[in-house]
């Protein structure tokens, strides 16, 4: 019978990956709050039947709706975590892993860090203390570009000059898969001598160095910074809430970065048998694989736009040609890849040899030529339709063609 593992917050950035890896390793995963018939939210009393028989529980769920400085009994993250941990202890669950953060400090600048610290204190003094393991997690990267990782990735690629706070602050990156492996080890390992573990790189790096790694991994070149004072950054956060059509920026993220400080992690990593990968190497491989997949999808779209079936031989030929000419990837949007006819809006109105999309379409035509069978010649009405289409599209092409120049 597969060992049973309970996970809260299973739809989040870390939780979704933890669920996937746990199932790959043969665990029967219960996604508390997501499983049909087992509705639960942080703060609720869990059903004993959902907890019994589990080898461990990993608690990742966090409510962002809780009042920032509420009293312990009114803060659902504190009271809800204690309630869940004590219910797990009563149900015989041998290990309760609380996902905390390296921003967890009594005097943390952000509410999130102070709340995590208060939860840690309450867990240590609770009836559940003997089964509690705390995982202070560093700056998580890798996998789907969402959450804080997705935001940093976009910012690093946005421009070669970036206004930013906290450039000298030390951060400790750790890959998403390594976090999942560490949490699994804590949830299933026997007799761990520590109660608090730090899942983060042993050697901290400056936030500026981290952003440069993110940019170089995306083949975007060097990155220069304009240091921004914390007060100005917080003012800008408030302004984003007042101005329409501008994405809001949570001051919590800014304060969390401004108050970042490294934690000792070597003993934790040794006990959990985690050998963390070099972030620059891991990201280069990850983005390189993404570029290859993107290039293949783009090549298929180019061939379909020309009315050519994207069979393997012309597809390989085109991918190689695009790589050789430095056109890969072009940066086509997901909508254009799904609906190649949209390329007609961006194709230049004349055969411009220096236009990237025009070059790519020319290569697609060449790549398919050896396998192409001569088709029927277009009739009069077909020719007139094609000419009319070109005339109607000319203004749009003249306006939009610059995107892929």
Helices and strands as residue ranges (DSSP letters): E 4-8, H 13-24, E 28-31, H 48-51, E 54-59, G 72-74, H 76-90, E 96-101, H 111-124, G 129-131, E 132-137, E 139-141, H 147-158, E 161-164, E 170-171, E 173-175, H 176-188, E 196-199, E 205-206, H 207-217, E 224-227, H 230-242, H 251-258, H 266-271, H 279-305, H 312-324, H 334-338, G 340-345, H 356-369, H 380-400, G 401-404
